[in-house]
């Protein structure tokens, strides 16, 4: 992989009225950095487990393997805690 550029980023949007958040990684961020940026962004959202989540990976230029999905899922469960989660992910 080449060196990161200013275009490598995570675009994070959350709409509190619609309870929707959009995550859009762009470029060649490492999966670990992508996950870390996502959870840093989540700190701005009150009760994020109530939000539907749309993840748009079309402009992400790295592999996001099963081990990264597992890591993300474990961290998400820690944020969610014992709260029920009926929101959808696409």
C-alpha positions in Angstrom: 0.0 0.0 0.0 1.2 3.5 -0.7 1.5 6.4 1.7 -1.7 7.9 3.1 -2.9 11.1 1.5 -5.3 13.9 2.6 -8.0 12.0 0.8 -7.7 9.0 3.1 -10.4 9.5 5.7 -13.6 8.3 7.3 -16.7 10.3 6.5 -19.1 10.0 9.4 -22.6 11.5 9.5 -25.3 11.1 12.1 -28.8 12.4 11.8 -30.5 12.4 15.2 -34.0 13.0 14.0 -33.9 10.1 11.6 -31.7 8.0 13.8 -29.4 7.2 10.9 -25.6 7.2 10.8 -23.5 6.8 7.6 -19.9 5.6 7.6 -18.0 6.1 4.5 -14.3 5.2 4.5 -12.3 6.7 1.6 -8.9 5.7 0.4 -6.3 3.5 2.1 -6.8 3.9 5.9 -5.8 0.8 7.7 -8.7 -1.3 9.0 -7.4 -0.6 12.6 -7.4 3.1 12.0 -10.8 2.9 10.4 -12.3 1.1 13.4 -10.6 3.6 15.8 -11.9 6.6 13.9 -15.4 5.1 13.9 -15.5 4.6 17.6 -14.0 8.1 18.2 -16.8 9.5 16.0 -19.4 7.5 17.9 -18.6 9.6 21.1 -20.6 12.4 19.5 -23.8 10.3 19.3 -26.1 9.8 22.2 -27.2 6.2 22.4 -25.8 5.1 19.1 -27.2 1.6 19.3 -30.6 3.1 18.5 -29.4 4.3 15.1 -29.7 2.5 11.8 -26.2 2.2 10.2 -25.3 2.5 6.6 -21.7 1.5 5.7 -20.6 2.6 2.2 -17.3 0.8 1.4 -17.3 1.6 -2.3 -14.4 4.0 -2.1 -12.4 2.1 0.4 -9.2 0.7 -1.1 -8.1 -1.8 1.5 -9.1 -5.3 2.5 -11.5 -5.4 5.5 -11.3 -9.1 6.5 -13.2 -11.3 8.9 -10.7 -10.6 11.7 -11.5 -6.8 11.3 -15.3 -7.5 11.3 -14.9 -9.6 14.5 -12.9 -6.8 16.1 -15.5 -4.2 15.2 -18.3 -6.4 16.4 -16.6 -6.9 19.8 -16.1 -3.2 20.3 -19.6 -2.5 19.2 -21.0 -4.9 21.7 -18.9 -3.1 24.4 -20.5 0.2 23.4 -24.0 -1.3 23.2 -23.7 -3.1 26.5 -26.9 -4.7 27.6 -29.1 -2.4 25.6 -31.4 -4.1 23.0 -30.5 -3.2 19.5 -33.2 -3.3 16.9 -31.6 -1.0 14.4 -30.5 -2.3 11.0 -27.1 -2.3 9.3 -26.7 -2.1 5.5 
